[in-house]
Amino acid sequence: MSEILFYSTNQKAGKVSFHDALLKGLAPDGGLFMPDSIPVFTRDEIASFSSKEYYEIAFEAAKKFLSGVIAEDELLALVKDAYNYPVPLEKVYEKKYIMRLDQGPTASFKDFAARMMGRLMQYFLKKDNRKMLILTATSGDTGSAIANAFFGLDNINVVVLFPESEVTDRQRKQMTTLHKNVQIIGIDGKFDDCQAMVKKAFNDPELEYLNLSSANSINIGRLVPQSMYYLYAYSRLCDINKGEEIIFSVPSGNFGDLMGGLIALKMGLPVKKFIVATNKNDEVPEYFRTGNYKTIVPSLNCISSAMNVGHPSNMARVVALYGGMMNEHGEVLVQPDMAAMKRDMFTVGIDDDETLEILKMVYDRHNVLLEPHGSVGWAGLRHYFRLAPEDYNTEQVTVCLETAHPAKFPLEIQELLGFDPELPPSLIGLEDKEEKYGRIKTDYNTFKEYLKRNY
Ligand SMILES: *Cc1c(COP(=O)(O)O)cnc(C)c1O
């Protein structure tokens, strides 16, 4: 098997190795890295997952992309260390489940990608004997996942930019109580502003000496880890030898999670449909509806705050996967195969009222507690089943991804249901820790001076 190389979605830069794509983050032409081929599982391989642990399935997926790049025993040790927490599939009714991706150290699904990416970077940096500054923008959960995943590593410093008004107290504290090699900066703008400043820093020759890398959902190191839980869910609930197909609902903001699912699909996982549910930052559902892609700038504030993204970077990858080309400004230069995209995905934008209505309904009716992001996903299912009643039957296995722990949204849940969700172990004791973080204006030069002064 020849080594998989990585091309840029802007198609103006040469292909690079996984090592380079991982450590660079962004391609030199401003595009995102994509694998030049996607390995495929045999039916027997997929069938064998049913008797494997999560980390063993993760290993099988990682091996497909990294064989010849990382020694297998090291890779196995790496995934075993990264995935040391449970991945509960909770039945809502019949064969309709939610998959709780909230049992990692920061109680959001971003732990899955961040923990593996951190360990991969550490592996290569050690081998190269190099240092690196991780620069990342967050709408809440990425930052804490990255900060926690890299916390305490000797050869990596981390700077996280976040919009002060858009993250919850708890999300902020998960980042600002770490210290050591982890610096947190709040700005008075929006997530999109953070992302724009980070992108600019990457292209700034004066900052080259910092050896910057991104750990955002644009980093290729997050893509494969985010395909693993789709494989896992299928392995627990479906039988490929009976030809069973699964439906996933994916609450989406920057479309990294969905990209992971699409990779799993291309690897041969029998997925009938991805329900792609956004909040009212619904540029992608609108694109599917009209064929015109228009970013939403500035992005809208919705209660599913981690999905308040009006210009999702990973759309360039989705478009590339379907044969099109989208640049970093969100301009579609080559239209993708829309018919194929619509075959694989159903997209819908959900407003806050419906998000809250569904959250309450699922709790009242099924005694299952969601939080706003998972609720957007569940609402997406309701829309889909109305339009495709033939898929709404007792036998259809359906999994909605629950991307954060309800305890990360105590105000919303208290107001709606009248109680405080129980904290997961990872969030206990956070209140008493000392917070420390910087504050700057939404201004690139201020940010740049900060970096030059501190590193
Ligand atoms: C980041 C995030 C999402 C959206 O995931 P994308 O990969 O950006 O689409 C959804 N829910 C939560 C809780 C998140 O933190």
The ligand as a Gaussian input file, in Angstrom:
#p B3LYP/6-31G(d) Opt

LIG

0 1
 C      -17.871000      22.237000      17.802000
 C      -19.170000      21.764000      18.242000
 C      -20.166000      21.405000      17.331000
 C      -20.004000      21.556000      15.859000
 O      -19.027000      20.700000      15.331000
 P      -18.376000      21.065000      13.943000
 O      -17.356000      20.031000      13.709000
 O      -17.770000      22.432000      14.103000
 O      -19.468000      21.068000      12.953000
 C      -21.358000      20.914000      17.828000
 N      -21.565000      20.791000      19.140000
 C      -20.638000      21.129000      20.048000
 C      -20.949000      20.985000      21.482000
 C      -19.404000      21.617000      19.637000
 O      -18.494000      21.947000      20.536000

